[in-house]
Amino acid sequence: MSTKYVSTEELRQARQCDLLTYLETTRPQELVPLRNGVYCLRSHDSLKISNGKWYWWSRGIGGRSALDYLIECEGVPLVEAVQRINGMNGAAKEQPSRSITPTRFKLPARSTNNDRVFRYLQNRGIDKDVLDLCVAFDLLYEDTRHNCCFVGYDETHIPRYAMLRSSLPDSTFLQEAEGSDKRFSFSLPPTVSTTLYVTESAIDALSVYVLREKKPDHYLSIAGANTPHGTDHLPLALSHYLSVHPQIETVCLCLDNDSAGIRAAQSIRSCLPARYKTELMIPKQGKDYNEQLMRSKGLQNRIATRKPKHEMEELTI
């Protein structure tokens, strides 16, 4: 029977249950094994479970217990979450949670102009003509909350993905729009080039483009240093991009100069088919290519960036 409170002992017991154990017991169909004890969720492929911890990369939240997950990700009230966990042994499998129902993608509403976004991105070293290009192709706009909205399209030019980044220099807000399909992550308009530059973020893709003097190659953001997954073990965005651009011969991996970025780049290189020539192009200055661009232009880096929580450092990605 449901109650309005739980005891200290019930709460302690619930906190001891990790997310992997909880899902194996209640929703085994949600778990997708990746490698060596690492899992992602079928409904949320950017949520990774490893070493007794979980982290939802696209939302920037993580924790250790199933209780943390139910409260933070599914919005389950504390008492109900404790009762679910403590009552799972011998109980019937849970019905699918309302939170895993697919969300229909819809672009955020647009602001009346792009002034704040242009000012913010120019302060990060992105040239105005590059921003004009993005706006002309509907790849970038300012939403009503004044976030940078980077848009990705499918092959019929229907928007299927959007990454939101605050235009406030001291904010670390970064989030995919609900219902985004990571296969169609942000990229610059394709060309006849045979070379693809792969970055973690849209801003890094634009930075590489500027640093390369706007050479007409392919530039793709894979939306984070996520664990390679899927049938061919590549990030969804990269796998899909290569499938629709068969002319590509060289893949340059321009991921961040940190442990997550380097591990992801090495993993991607090992999983790419032998027909591709691959280059590991770690930034020579700073953590990422935007920092390198800003330094090359003598701009002071006063932009707040999200750093991994200390407790997540051991998470295999």
Residue frames relative to the residue before (quaternion, step in Angstrom):
aa qw qx qy qz dx dy dz
M 1.0000 0.0000 0.0000 0.0000 0.00 0.00 0.00
S 0.4652 -0.6907 0.4803 0.2753 3.55 -0.96 0.86
T 0.1026 -0.7776 0.6179 0.0556 3.57 -1.03 0.80
K 0.5517 -0.6307 0.4386 0.3248 3.53 -1.28 0.21
Y 0.7797 0.2112 -0.1380 0.5731 3.57 1.25 -0.03
V 0.2034 -0.7379 0.6217 0.1661 3.54 -1.34 0.24
S 0.5216 -0.6404 0.4627 0.3222 3.53 -1.17 0.53
T 0.6684 -0.4841 0.3784 0.4192 3.52 -1.31 0.26
E 0.6543 0.5137 -0.3097 0.4606 3.58 1.02 -0.81
E 0.6379 0.5157 -0.3282 0.4685 3.61 1.02 -0.75
L 0.6454 0.5134 -0.3124 0.4713 3.56 1.03 -0.81
R 0.6430 0.5213 -0.3165 0.4633 3.58 0.97 -0.88
Q 0.6529 0.5185 -0.3081 0.4582 3.57 0.94 -0.89
A 0.6626 0.5067 -0.3092 0.4566 3.59 0.92 -0.87
R 0.6633 0.5255 -0.3105 0.4328 3.59 0.95 -0.81
Q 0.6130 0.5687 -0.3529 0.4199 3.59 1.18 -0.38
C 0.6231 0.5547 -0.3404 0.4338 3.59 1.21 -0.35
D 0.2823 -0.7579 0.5624 0.1720 3.58 -0.71 1.05
L 0.6687 -0.5418 0.3400 0.3790 3.57 -1.23 0.48
L 0.6280 0.5442 -0.3496 0.4328 3.61 0.96 -0.79
T 0.6573 0.5056 -0.3058 0.4677 3.59 0.90 -0.89
Y 0.6491 0.5301 -0.3121 0.4474 3.55 0.95 -0.92
L 0.7143 0.4457 -0.2670 0.4689 3.58 0.82 -0.95
E 0.6025 0.5518 -0.3612 0.4494 3.61 1.05 -0.65
T 0.6969 0.4713 -0.2570 0.4756 3.55 1.11 -0.75
T 0.8175 0.3128 -0.1258 0.4670 3.57 0.85 -0.98
R 0.8160 0.0716 -0.0041 0.5736 3.60 1.03 -0.74
P 0.0223 -0.8491 0.5274 0.0215 3.61 0.65 0.98
Q 0.6039 0.5798 -0.3603 0.4115 3.59 1.13 -0.58
E 0.6098 0.5744 -0.3440 0.4241 3.60 1.23 -0.36
L 0.6563 0.5403 -0.3080 0.4272 3.60 1.18 -0.53
V 0.0842 -0.7692 0.6328 0.0283 3.55 -0.95 0.99
P 0.2921 -0.7742 0.5299 0.1857 3.64 -0.38 1.16
L 0.2349 -0.7651 0.5874 0.1203 3.54 -1.01 0.90
R 0.6894 -0.3995 0.2802 0.5354 3.56 0.53 -1.14
N 0.8780 0.0740 -0.0267 0.4721 3.57 -1.27 0.53
G 0.7709 -0.3827 0.2048 0.4662 3.57 0.75 1.01
V 0.5602 0.5716 -0.3980 0.4483 3.59 1.26 0.26
Y 0.0562 -0.7996 0.5977 -0.0124 3.55 -0.91 0.97
C 0.1266 -0.7153 0.6664 0.1679 3.51 -1.39 0.25
L 0.5119 -0.6280 0.4782 0.3390 3.58 -1.27 0.16
R 0.5481 -0.6232 0.4466 0.3343 3.55 -1.03 0.77
S 0.7268 0.4300 -0.2390 0.4793 3.60 1.00 -0.80
H 0.7765 0.1604 -0.0919 0.6024 3.60 1.20 -0.45
D 0.1497 -0.8626 0.4743 0.0924 3.59 0.23 1.25
S 0.6408 0.5028 -0.3519 0.4612 3.62 1.20 -0.14
L 0.5633 0.5395 -0.4107 0.4723 3.60 1.28 0.16
K 0.0830 -0.8210 0.5648 -0.0120 3.55 -0.53 1.24
I 0.1706 -0.7594 0.6225 0.0820 3.55 -1.18 0.78
S 0.2412 0.7595 -0.5715 0.1960 3.57 -0.79 1.03
N 0.8567 0.1124 -0.0879 0.4957 3.56 -1.17 0.69
G 0.6999 -0.4863 0.2718 0.4470 3.59 1.01 0.79
K 0.6785 0.4410 -0.2841 0.5142 3.58 1.29 0.15
W 0.1632 -0.7605 0.6129 0.1394 3.55 -1.29 0.22
Y 0.0161 -0.7851 0.6192 0.0019 3.54 -1.20 0.57
W 0.2254 -0.7573 0.6028 0.1107 3.56 -0.91 1.02
W 0.2937 -0.8295 0.4507 0.1503 3.53 0.03 1.39
S 0.6832 0.4992 -0.3149 0.4299 3.62 0.88 -0.80
R 0.7427 0.3613 -0.2195 0.5193 3.60 1.22 -0.38
G 0.4203 -0.7482 0.4398 0.2649 3.57 1.25 -0.15
I 0.6000 0.5304 -0.3845 0.4592 3.60 1.06 0.68
G 0.0632 0.8067 -0.5844 0.0607 3.55 -1.12 0.63
G 0.0074 -0.8004 0.5995 -0.0013 3.54 -1.29 0.10
R 0.5600 -0.6083 0.4538 0.3323 3.53 -1.32 -0.22
S 0.8027 0.3451 -0.1513 0.4623 3.58 0.82 -0.96
A 0.6142 -0.5119 0.4491 0.3989 3.51 -1.36 0.27
L 0.5943 0.5756 -0.3612 0.4302 3.58 1.10 -0.66
D 0.6250 0.5286 -0.3323 0.4686 3.59 0.98 -0.85
Y 0.6687 0.5168 -0.3022 0.4410 3.56 0.90 -0.97
L 0.6800 0.5012 -0.3058 0.4391 3.59 0.76 -0.99
I 0.6984 0.4631 -0.2730 0.4725 3.57 0.96 -0.86
E 0.7518 0.4278 -0.2278 0.4471 3.59 0.75 -1.06
C 0.7854 0.3599 -0.1739 0.4727 3.59 0.91 -0.90
E 0.7860 0.3111 -0.1663 0.5076 3.57 0.98 -0.78
G 0.4275 -0.7384 0.4410 0.2784 3.59 1.26 -0.10
V 0.3418 0.7399 -0.5085 0.2776 3.58 1.16 0.57
P 0.4862 -0.6589 0.4770 0.3192 3.65 -0.83 0.88
L 0.6696 -0.5483 0.3313 0.3757 3.55 -1.11 0.76
V 0.6888 0.4863 -0.3033 0.4440 3.59 0.73 -1.02
E 0.6704 0.4902 -0.3028 0.4676 3.58 0.89 -0.91
A 0.6387 0.5315 -0.3299 0.4481 3.59 0.99 -0.82
V 0.6465 0.5111 -0.3151 0.4707 3.60 0.94 -0.88
Q 0.6745 0.4971 -0.2988 0.4568 3.58 0.93 -0.88
R 0.6165 0.5388 -0.3504 0.4548 3.59 1.03 -0.71
I 0.7022 0.4793 -0.2733 0.4499 3.56 0.83 -1.03
N 0.7217 0.4502 -0.2603 0.4568 3.57 0.79 -1.01
G 0.7240 0.4284 -0.2485 0.4802 3.58 1.16 -0.45
M 0.4645 0.7277 -0.4285 0.2665 3.58 1.22 0.03
N 0.6132 0.5562 -0.3731 0.4188 3.62 1.03 -0.58
G 0.8270 0.1352 -0.1388 0.5278 3.53 -0.69 1.13
A 0.5770 0.5845 -0.3855 0.4205 3.58 1.24 -0.07
A 0.6159 -0.5335 0.4247 0.3946 3.52 -1.26 0.34
K 0.6082 -0.5485 0.4186 0.3925 3.57 -1.15 0.52
E 0.5275 -0.6343 0.4661 0.3195 3.55 -1.04 0.77
Q 0.4631 -0.6010 0.5592 0.3341 3.50 -1.23 0.46
P 0.6357 -0.5327 0.3697 0.4189 3.61 -1.07 0.56
S 0.4703 -0.6872 0.4823 0.2720 3.55 -0.90 0.95
R 0.5860 -0.5869 0.4288 0.3582 3.52 -1.16 0.60
S 0.6243 0.5782 -0.3436 0.3974 3.57 1.15 -0.57
I 0.6904 0.4703 -0.3000 0.4607 3.63 1.16 -0.36
T 0.4053 0.6845 -0.4941 0.3508 3.57 1.25 0.22
P 0.5057 -0.6685 0.4379 0.3249 3.61 -0.72 0.98
T 0.2860 -0.7557 0.5701 0.1486 3.54 -1.00 0.90
R 0.4242 -0.6983 0.5142 0.2608 3.55 -0.86 0.93
F 0.4269 -0.7251 0.4842 0.2401 3.55 -0.84 1.02
K 0.0857 0.7651 -0.6342 0.0711 3.52 -1.07 0.86
L 0.4547 -0.6873 0.4910 0.2825 3.58 -0.84 0.96
P 0.5245 -0.6170 0.4786 0.3394 3.60 -1.05 0.70
A 0.5981 -0.5801 0.4166 0.3635 3.56 -1.15 0.64
R 0.4453 -0.7152 0.4882 0.2276 3.55 -1.09 0.80
S 0.4523 -0.6291 0.5583 0.2967 3.53 -1.25 0.57
T 0.6464 -0.5357 0.3752 0.3929 3.58 -1.25 0.22
N 0.7924 0.0383 -0.0378 0.6076 3.60 1.21 -0.36
N 0.4704 -0.6770 0.4958 0.2731 3.56 -1.33 0.07
D 0.2477 0.8377 -0.4687 0.1312 3.57 1.27 0.31
R 0.7048 0.4615 -0.2887 0.4549 3.60 0.75 -0.99
V 0.6486 0.5166 -0.3175 0.4601 3.58 0.96 -0.83
F 0.6483 0.5052 -0.3235 0.4688 3.59 0.94 -0.84
R 0.6564 0.5099 -0.3174 0.4565 3.59 0.89 -0.88
Y 0.6605 0.5155 -0.3021 0.4548 3.56 0.94 -0.92
L 0.7262 0.4423 -0.2549 0.4604 3.60 0.78 -1.00
Q 0.6120 0.5186 -0.3565 0.4790 3.60 1.11 -0.56
N 0.6287 0.5152 -0.3311 0.4792 3.59 1.12 -0.62
R 0.6706 0.4431 -0.2895 0.5198 3.56 1.26 -0.29
G 0.6579 -0.5784 0.2845 0.3895 3.57 1.25 0.39
I 0.5164 0.6336 -0.4310 0.3824 3.61 1.22 0.04
D 0.4253 -0.7312 0.4737 0.2453 3.59 -0.64 1.10
K 0.6050 -0.5941 0.3988 0.3492 3.55 -1.13 0.73
D 0.6511 0.5193 -0.3436 0.4340 3.61 0.93 -0.75
V 0.6083 0.5313 -0.3489 0.4753 3.58 1.17 -0.55
L 0.6502 0.4988 -0.3096 0.4823 3.57 1.01 -0.82
D 0.6188 0.5338 -0.3376 0.4671 3.58 1.02 -0.76
L 0.6256 0.5355 -0.3290 0.4622 3.57 1.03 -0.80
C 0.6645 0.5082 -0.3020 0.4571 3.58 0.90 -0.93
V 0.6594 0.4952 -0.3083 0.4743 3.58 0.97 -0.85
A 0.6360 0.5454 -0.3289 0.4357 3.58 0.98 -0.83
F 0.7397 0.3667 -0.2091 0.5242 3.59 1.10 -0.70
D 0.4613 -0.7098 0.4177 0.3299 3.60 1.32 0.28
L 0.3803 0.7262 -0.4797 0.3129 3.57 1.07 0.78
L 0.7939 0.1659 -0.0510 0.5827 3.57 1.22 -0.45
Y 0.1987 0.7497 -0.6250 0.0892 3.54 -1.15 0.71
E 0.4838 -0.6310 0.5216 0.3094 3.54 -1.35 0.16
D 0.2871 -0.7684 0.5402 0.1879 3.59 -0.72 0.99
T 0.7211 -0.4664 0.2922 0.4209 3.58 -1.27 0.14
R 0.6570 0.4535 -0.3119 0.5152 3.60 1.25 -0.25
H 0.4850 -0.7028 0.3851 0.3500 3.57 1.39 0.20
N 0.3730 0.6879 -0.5191 0.3438 3.56 1.09 0.77
C 0.4758 -0.5764 0.5604 0.3568 3.54 -1.30 0.36
C 0.0943 -0.7877 0.6075 0.0406 3.58 -0.80 0.97
F 0.1106 -0.7935 0.5983 0.0120 3.56 -0.45 1.30
V 0.1775 -0.8394 0.5125 0.0351 3.58 -0.55 1.20
G 0.1479 -0.7677 0.6176 0.0859 3.54 -1.14 0.75
Y 0.2274 -0.8030 0.5460 0.0727 3.57 -1.04 0.83
D 0.4379 -0.6440 0.5423 0.3152 3.53 -1.29 0.36
E 0.7520 -0.4260 0.2548 0.4337 3.59 -1.27 0.00
T 0.6857 0.4400 -0.2863 0.5042 3.60 1.23 -0.33
H 0.4926 -0.6940 0.3826 0.3597 3.56 1.35 0.35
I 0.3964 0.6458 -0.5297 0.3811 3.53 0.96 0.94
P 0.4445 -0.6989 0.4786 0.2912 3.64 -0.75 0.96
R 0.0360 -0.8204 0.5698 -0.0301 3.56 -0.82 1.05
Y 0.7853 0.2154 -0.0926 0.5730 3.58 1.27 -0.20
A 0.0697 0.7824 -0.6183 0.0279 3.57 -1.15 0.63
M 0.1443 -0.7588 0.6312 0.0706 3.55 -1.00 0.92
L 0.2016 -0.7883 0.5755 0.0822 3.54 -0.82 1.07
R 0.0018 0.7763 -0.6294 0.0346 3.55 -0.97 0.96
S 0.4878 -0.6749 0.4658 0.2994 3.58 -0.79 1.02
S 0.3507 -0.7230 0.5558 0.2129 3.56 -1.13 0.69
L 0.5101 0.6017 -0.4398 0.4293 3.59 1.26 0.28
P 0.4768 -0.7144 0.4249 0.2860 3.64 -0.59 1.06
D 0.7362 0.4129 -0.2414 0.4788 3.60 1.06 -0.66
S 0.5834 0.5702 -0.3762 0.4393 3.61 1.25 0.20
T 0.2622 -0.7589 0.5751 0.1568 3.57 -1.14 0.71
F 0.3199 0.7753 -0.4980 0.2203 3.59 1.23 0.25
L 0.1668 0.7516 -0.6147 0.1714 3.55 -0.80 1.11
Q 0.2298 0.7918 -0.5263 0.2079 3.58 -0.51 1.13
E 0.4372 -0.6603 0.5393 0.2863 3.55 -1.10 0.70
A 0.5085 -0.6127 0.4993 0.3416 3.58 -1.09 0.64
E 0.6013 -0.5827 0.4049 0.3674 3.56 -1.07 0.75
G 0.8078 0.2694 -0.2111 0.4799 3.55 -1.00 0.88
S 0.3995 0.7322 -0.4735 0.2831 3.61 1.25 0.05
D 0.2658 -0.7351 0.6068 0.1444 3.54 -1.11 0.82
K 0.3719 -0.7894 0.4464 0.1980 3.56 -0.32 1.28
R 0.5075 0.6391 -0.4324 0.3834 3.60 1.19 -0.25
F 0.7649 0.3501 -0.1676 0.5141 3.55 1.12 -0.71
S 0.1115 0.8252 -0.5390 0.1269 3.55 0.96 0.90
F 0.7224 -0.4731 0.3082 0.3991 3.55 -1.33 0.42
S 0.1461 0.7528 -0.6365 0.0827 3.55 -1.07 0.82
L 0.5073 -0.6113 0.5015 0.3426 3.54 -1.23 0.43
P 0.6762 -0.4892 0.3300 0.4411 3.62 -1.14 0.45
P 0.4686 -0.7017 0.4563 0.2825 3.62 -0.82 0.97
T 0.2127 -0.7626 0.6023 0.1023 3.53 -1.26 0.57
V 0.6305 -0.5170 0.4019 0.4167 3.57 -1.27 -0.18
S 0.3938 0.7378 -0.4640 0.2920 3.58 1.30 0.01
T 0.3656 -0.7191 0.5482 0.2209 3.56 -1.27 0.45
T 0.6427 0.5173 -0.3098 0.4726 3.60 1.31 0.16
L 0.1303 -0.7888 0.5998 0.0334 3.55 -0.95 0.98
Y 0.1740 -0.7570 0.6235 0.0895 3.57 -0.98 0.96
V 0.1499 -0.8122 0.5633 0.0224 3.55 -0.67 1.20
T 0.0081 -0.7933 0.6082 -0.0257 3.58 -0.83 1.01
E 0.5959 -0.5546 0.4296 0.3909 3.55 -1.30 0.15
S 0.8266 0.1837 -0.0655 0.5279 3.61 0.74 -1.03
A 0.6360 -0.5163 0.4143 0.3966 3.54 -1.32 0.33
I 0.6470 0.5198 -0.3257 0.4529 3.59 0.97 -0.81
D 0.6363 0.5039 -0.3321 0.4806 3.60 1.06 -0.66
A 0.6169 0.5370 -0.3553 0.4526 3.61 1.02 -0.71
L 0.6601 0.4861 -0.2998 0.4880 3.57 0.99 -0.84
S 0.6357 0.5403 -0.3264 0.4443 3.59 1.04 -0.75
V 0.6405 0.5010 -0.3222 0.4847 3.59 0.98 -0.83
Y 0.6224 0.5490 -0.3291 0.4504 3.58 1.01 -0.83
V 0.6807 0.4697 -0.2864 0.4837 3.59 0.92 -0.89
L 0.6620 0.5121 -0.3090 0.4517 3.58 0.90 -0.90
R 0.7034 0.4262 -0.2570 0.5074 3.58 1.10 -0.62
E 0.5061 -0.6903 0.3915 0.3378 3.55 1.26 0.49
K 0.6213 -0.6216 0.3116 0.3612 3.53 1.08 0.95
K 0.1998 0.7862 -0.5509 0.1959 3.53 1.02 0.83
P 0.4659 -0.7291 0.4362 0.2472 3.61 -0.88 0.95
D 0.2489 0.7317 -0.5871 0.2407 3.54 0.32 1.31
H 0.6019 -0.5192 0.4359 0.4221 3.57 -1.28 -0.31
Y 0.0437 -0.7881 0.6139 -0.0100 3.59 -0.99 0.91
L 0.0203 0.8259 -0.5547 0.0990 3.56 -0.57 1.23
S 0.2260 -0.7230 0.6355 0.1495 3.55 -1.10 0.80
I 0.2419 -0.7738 0.5665 0.1476 3.59 -0.89 0.91
A 0.4804 -0.7254 0.4003 0.2877 3.57 1.31 0.40
G 0.8299 -0.1769 0.0481 0.5269 3.54 0.71 1.11
A 0.5081 -0.6259 0.4949 0.3242 3.54 -1.30 0.32
N 0.0787 0.8390 -0.5309 0.0897 3.54 0.71 1.13
T 0.6019 -0.5532 0.4297 0.3835 3.53 -1.22 0.49
P 0.4703 -0.6536 0.4978 0.3222 3.62 -0.80 0.85
H 0.0998 0.7904 -0.5951 0.1057 3.55 -0.90 0.90
G 0.5544 0.5960 -0.4585 0.3567 3.53 -1.30 0.10
T 0.7448 -0.4407 0.2606 0.4279 3.55 -1.28 0.12
D 0.7677 0.3112 -0.1946 0.5253 3.59 1.07 -0.57
H 0.4993 -0.7170 0.3790 0.3050 3.56 1.33 0.34
L 0.5501 0.5664 -0.4197 0.4477 3.60 1.15 0.51
P 0.6121 -0.5089 0.4242 0.4317 3.62 -1.17 0.39
L 0.6109 -0.6037 0.3626 0.3619 3.57 -0.94 0.85
A 0.6611 0.5214 -0.3220 0.4329 3.58 0.88 -0.92
L 0.6865 0.4771 -0.2853 0.4688 3.59 0.91 -0.90
S 0.6411 0.5311 -0.3254 0.4484 3.57 0.91 -0.90
H 0.6923 0.4723 -0.2848 0.4654 3.56 0.86 -0.93
Y 0.6423 0.5350 -0.3326 0.4367 3.58 0.93 -0.87
L 0.6664 0.4937 -0.3043 0.4686 3.58 0.91 -0.85
S 0.6445 0.5427 -0.3297 0.4258 3.58 1.02 -0.73
V 0.7507 0.3676 -0.2156 0.5049 3.60 1.08 -0.65
H 0.7182 0.3167 -0.2441 0.5695 3.60 1.30 0.07
P 0.0706 -0.8629 0.4998 0.0238 3.58 0.52 1.20
Q 0.5721 0.6100 -0.3891 0.3863 3.61 1.20 -0.26
I 0.5244 0.6516 -0.4172 0.3554 3.61 1.19 -0.33
E 0.1366 -0.8031 0.5792 0.0306 3.54 -0.93 1.01
T 0.7855 0.2373 -0.1071 0.5614 3.59 1.12 -0.73
V 0.1100 -0.7793 0.6157 0.0389 3.57 -0.91 0.96
C 0.1298 -0.7913 0.5966 0.0317 3.56 -0.61 1.21
L 0.2206 -0.8062 0.5423 0.0858 3.56 -0.54 1.22
C 0.0376 -0.8304 0.5526 -0.0605 3.54 -0.26 1.37
L 0.2050 0.8090 -0.5235 0.1717 3.57 0.88 0.95
D 0.7234 -0.4768 0.2880 0.4079 3.56 -1.29 0.29
N 0.4474 -0.6669 0.5336 0.2651 3.52 -1.27 0.56
D 0.4977 0.5719 -0.4974 0.4216 3.55 0.49 1.29
S 0.7305 -0.4468 0.2616 0.4454 3.58 -1.23 0.24
A 0.6567 0.5125 -0.3192 0.4520 3.60 0.95 -0.84
G 0.6865 0.4921 -0.2869 0.4519 3.57 0.87 -0.94
I 0.6674 0.4974 -0.3064 0.4618 3.57 0.93 -0.85
R 0.6512 0.5037 -0.3235 0.4665 3.59 0.94 -0.84
A 0.6584 0.5099 -0.3148 0.4554 3.58 0.94 -0.88
A 0.6512 0.5175 -0.3179 0.4551 3.59 0.94 -0.87
Q 0.6632 0.5004 -0.3069 0.4643 3.57 0.93 -0.87
S 0.6506 0.5176 -0.3119 0.4600 3.55 1.00 -0.82
I 0.6468 0.5136 -0.3172 0.4662 3.58 0.96 -0.89
R 0.6526 0.5203 -0.3211 0.4476 3.58 0.90 -0.90
S 0.6818 0.4886 -0.3000 0.4543 3.58 0.95 -0.79
C 0.7104 0.4584 -0.2560 0.4688 3.58 1.17 -0.53
L 0.5364 0.6271 -0.4162 0.3818 3.59 1.18 -0.31
P 0.5474 -0.6114 0.4506 0.3514 3.63 -0.99 0.75
A 0.6311 -0.5915 0.3621 0.3474 3.55 -1.11 0.73
R 0.5906 0.6042 -0.3801 0.3763 3.60 1.11 -0.46
Y 0.6563 0.4901 -0.3204 0.4758 3.61 1.23 -0.31
K 0.3209 -0.6753 0.6261 0.2213 3.51 -1.15 0.74
T 0.1017 -0.8216 0.5602 0.0296 3.59 -0.73 1.01
E 0.0984 -0.7736 0.6243 0.0456 3.52 -1.15 0.74
L 0.2796 -0.7263 0.6062 0.1639 3.54 -0.97 0.96
M 0.0056 -0.8250 0.5622 -0.0568 3.58 -0.36 1.26
I 0.0636 -0.8124 0.5794 -0.0175 3.56 0.32 1.29
P 0.5587 -0.6091 0.4249 0.3691 3.64 -0.91 0.78
K 0.4134 -0.7227 0.5028 0.2325 3.58 -0.96 0.88
Q 0.7748 0.1663 -0.0983 0.6020 3.55 1.24 -0.49
G 0.8260 0.2118 -0.1586 0.4978 3.55 -0.95 0.87
K 0.6964 -0.4898 0.3492 0.3913 3.52 -1.38 0.03
D 0.8117 0.0454 0.0136 0.5822 3.58 1.00 -0.79
Y 0.7076 -0.4825 0.3096 0.4130 3.56 -1.29 0.09
N 0.5932 0.5377 -0.3974 0.4484 3.59 1.10 -0.34
E 0.6241 0.5082 -0.3431 0.4842 3.59 1.03 -0.71
Q 0.6384 0.5165 -0.3358 0.4615 3.59 0.98 -0.76
L 0.6433 0.5174 -0.3199 0.4649 3.58 0.98 -0.82
M 0.6674 0.5035 -0.3111 0.4520 3.58 0.88 -0.92
R 0.6516 0.5020 -0.3186 0.4711 3.58 0.98 -0.78
S 0.6454 0.5281 -0.3278 0.4440 3.57 0.99 -0.77
K 0.7219 0.4008 -0.2322 0.5141 3.58 1.20 -0.55
G 0.4927 -0.6850 0.4159 0.3392 3.58 1.27 0.07
L 0.4145 0.7019 -0.4735 0.3336 3.58 1.17 0.56
Q 0.4285 -0.6825 0.5282 0.2677 3.54 -1.05 0.78
N 0.3431 -0.7496 0.5320 0.1935 3.55 -0.86 0.97
R 0.1036 0.7954 -0.5840 0.1247 3.55 -0.15 1.33
I 0.4453 0.6947 -0.4430 0.3504 3.53 1.22 0.47
A 0.3755 -0.7153 0.5429 0.2295 3.58 -0.85 0.98
T 0.0641 -0.7891 0.6105 0.0193 3.57 -0.90 0.94
R 0.5058 -0.6539 0.4771 0.2981 3.51 -1.14 0.71
K 0.1315 -0.7811 0.6080 0.0544 3.55 -0.87 1.00
P 0.5743 -0.6057 0.4110 0.3666 3.59 -1.05 0.63
K 0.5167 -0.6191 0.4892 0.3324 3.55 -1.09 0.72
H 0.5978 -0.6028 0.3903 0.3563 3.55 -1.01 0.85
E 0.6785 0.5139 -0.3066 0.4262 3.57 0.93 -0.87
M 0.6729 0.4885 -0.3041 0.4649 3.59 1.21 -0.30
E 0.4005 0.7543 -0.4627 0.2376 3.59 1.24 -0.09
E 0.6970 0.4768 -0.2829 0.4547 3.59 1.07 -0.69
L 0.4775 0.6825 -0.4412 0.3339 3.61 1.23 -0.16
T 0.3516 -0.7364 0.5408 0.2038 3.56 -0.77 1.04
I 0.0244 0.8100 -0.5849 0.0354 3.58 -0.70 1.01
